[in-house]
Amino acid sequence: PLAARLADAGTLTVSDVAAAALAGDPTAQALVRDAARRLGQVLVGLVSFFNPGIVVIGGAPEGLGHILLAEVRGVVYRRSAPTATGTMPVVLSDLADRAGLVGAARLASEHVFTVG
């Protein structure tokens, strides 16, 4: 299905890959797993540097969040120091398409209500 979509449209979108992966296309599923592993590798460096209390993953295409999350967690927990990830959860955001709006509102409120 993914190859047919590429032949028809000449290009692929994230939605195309997500739909194909959810439909069972092995190539699309491999692309999703590879993307998640790469994201996990980036997060390993960030976790080591910032030592966050939690990592929240947002922006996953509809239906793929838990597949991405499993791969990302695997890489982060396997490649990070146990002291950095011992109690650190890696979770999916529940804000969906509101994430940008909520983030902007938080930045604005911090700016307005910061004393100094």
C-alpha positions as CSV (number, residue, x, y, z in Angstrom):
1,P,0.0,0.0,0.0
2,L,2.8,2.5,0.8
3,A,4.5,1.9,-2.5
4,A,1.2,2.3,-4.4
5,R,0.6,5.6,-2.6
6,L,4.1,6.8,-3.5
7,A,3.6,5.9,-7.1
8,D,0.2,7.7,-7.2
9,A,1.1,10.8,-5.4
10,G,4.8,11.1,-6.1
11,T,5.5,11.9,-2.4
12,L,4.5,10.5,1.0
13,T,3.3,12.3,4.1
14,V,3.5,11.2,7.7
15,S,-0.2,10.4,7.6
16,D,0.4,8.1,4.6
17,V,3.1,6.2,6.5
18,A,1.0,6.1,9.7
19,A,-2.0,4.7,7.8
20,A,0.1,2.1,6.0
21,A,1.8,1.0,9.2
22,L,-1.6,0.7,11.0
23,A,-2.9,-1.3,8.0
24,G,0.0,-3.8,8.4
25,D,2.5,-2.6,5.7
26,P,5.8,-4.0,6.8
27,T,7.8,-1.3,5.1
28,A,5.8,1.4,6.9
29,Q,6.1,-0.3,10.2
30,A,9.9,-0.5,9.8
31,L,10.0,3.2,9.0
32,V,8.0,4.0,12.2
33,R,10.2,1.8,14.3
34,D,13.3,3.4,12.8
35,A,12.0,6.9,13.5
36,A,11.2,6.0,17.1
37,R,14.7,4.5,17.6
38,R,16.3,7.6,16.2
39,L,14.1,9.8,18.5
40,G,15.2,7.6,21.4
41,Q,18.8,8.1,20.5
42,V,18.4,11.8,20.6
43,L,16.6,11.6,23.9
44,V,19.4,9.5,25.4
45,G,21.8,12.5,25.0
46,L,19.2,15.0,26.4
47,V,18.4,12.8,29.4
48,S,22.1,12.5,30.2
49,F,22.6,16.2,29.9
50,F,19.4,17.6,31.5
51,N,18.5,14.7,33.9
52,P,14.7,15.5,33.6
53,G,12.1,14.1,36.0
54,I,9.9,13.0,33.1
55,V,10.0,12.9,29.3
56,V,6.7,13.6,27.5
57,I,6.4,12.6,23.8
58,G,3.9,14.5,21.8
59,G,2.9,14.9,18.1
60,A,2.6,11.2,17.3
61,P,0.3,10.4,14.4
62,E,-3.1,9.1,15.4
63,G,-2.8,5.4,16.4
64,L,0.9,5.2,16.4
65,G,1.7,6.7,19.8
66,H,2.0,3.5,21.7
67,I,4.1,1.9,19.0
68,L,6.5,4.9,19.0
69,L,6.5,5.0,22.8
70,A,7.6,1.4,23.2
71,E,10.5,1.8,20.8
72,V,11.6,5.2,22.4
73,R,11.4,3.7,25.9
74,G,13.4,0.7,24.9
75,V,16.3,2.9,23.5
76,V,16.2,5.4,26.3
77,Y,16.1,2.9,29.2
78,R,18.7,0.6,27.5
79,R,21.2,3.3,26.5
80,S,20.9,5.8,29.4
81,A,22.6,5.5,32.8
82,P,20.3,3.8,35.3
83,T,20.9,6.8,37.7
84,A,19.3,9.1,35.1
85,T,16.3,6.9,34.2
86,G,15.7,4.9,37.4
87,T,12.5,6.7,38.3
88,M,12.0,8.8,35.1
89,P,8.9,7.9,33.2
90,V,8.6,8.3,29.4
91,V,5.0,9.0,28.6
92,L,2.7,10.1,25.8
93,S,1.3,13.6,25.9
94,D,-2.5,13.7,26.3
95,L,-2.8,17.2,24.9
96,A,-3.0,16.0,21.2
97,D,-3.4,19.0,18.9
98,R,-3.7,21.4,21.9
99,A,0.0,21.1,22.8
100,G,1.1,24.2,21.0
101,L,-1.7,26.3,22.4
102,V,-1.1,25.1,26.0
103,G,2.7,25.7,25.6
104,A,2.1,29.2,24.3
105,A,-0.3,30.0,27.1
106,R,2.1,28.8,29.7
107,L,5.0,30.9,28.3
108,A,2.7,33.9,28.2
109,S,1.6,33.5,31.7
110,E,5.1,32.9,33.0
111,H,6.2,36.1,31.2
112,V,3.2,38.2,32.6
113,F,3.3,36.8,36.1
114,T,7.1,36.7,36.7
115,V,8.3,39.2,39.2
116,G,11.4,41.1,38.4
